Amino acid sequence: MNEIQEQTASSTANGSLWLIVVFIGAFVLVGAIAWAKAKNRRISPEQDRRTEQATRDLYRNGSDDDAAGR
């Protein structure tokens, strides 16, 4: 094998390696997004109600602080 053939073979191997790395990275990213979406979907109605109430309370208390000049 001459030098040009060796460089071509090495370049092809490096390109194939990067192709594999990119596809594995994309697969891991899609998996992480799917996991996060599934995890966030598990909020119970009670948790949702408490979160909404706490948000309303914070806004109400925040507007009281602004009116008092704090």
C-alpha positions in Angstrom: 0.0 0.0 0.0 1.5 3.4 -0.9 1.3 6.6 1.1 -1.7 8.0 -0.7 -3.7 4.8 -0.2 -2.8 4.8 3.5 -3.9 8.4 3.9 -7.2 7.7 2.1 -7.8 4.6 4.3 -7.0 6.6 7.4 -9.3 9.5 6.3 -12.1 7.0 5.6 -11.7 5.4 9.0 -11.8 8.8 10.8 -14.8 9.9 8.8 -16.6 6.6 9.8 -15.7 7.1 13.4 -17.1 10.7 13.4 -20.3 9.4 11.7 -20.8 6.9 14.5 -20.1 9.5 17.2 -22.6 11.9 15.7 -25.3 9.3 15.5 -24.7 8.0 19.0 -24.8 11.6 20.3 -28.0 12.3 18.6 -29.5 9.1 20.0 -28.4 10.0 23.5 -29.9 13.5 23.1 -33.2 12.3 21.9 -33.3 9.8 24.7 -32.6 12.5 27.3 -35.3 14.7 25.9 -37.8 11.8 25.9 -36.9 11.0 29.5 -37.3 14.6 30.7 -40.7 14.9 29.0 -41.9 11.7 30.6 -40.6 12.7 34.0 -42.3 16.1 33.8 -45.6 14.6 32.8 -46.0 12.8 36.2 -47.3 15.7 38.1 -50.4 14.8 40.1 -53.5 17.1 40.0 -52.8 17.9 43.7 -49.3 19.0 43.0 -50.5 21.1 40.1 -53.1 22.8 42.3 -50.6 23.5 45.1 -48.1 24.9 42.5 -50.7 27.2 41.0 -51.8 28.4 44.5 -48.3 29.1 45.6 -47.7 31.1 42.4 -50.8 33.2 43.0 -49.7 33.8 46.6 -46.2 34.9 45.5 -47.6 37.3 43.0 -50.1 38.7 45.5 -47.3 39.1 48.1 -45.0 40.6 45.5 -47.5 43.2 44.5 -48.1 44.1 48.1 -44.3 44.7 48.5 -44.2 46.9 45.4 -47.1 49.0 46.7 -45.3 49.5 50.0 -42.2 50.7 48.2 -39.9 47.9 49.3 
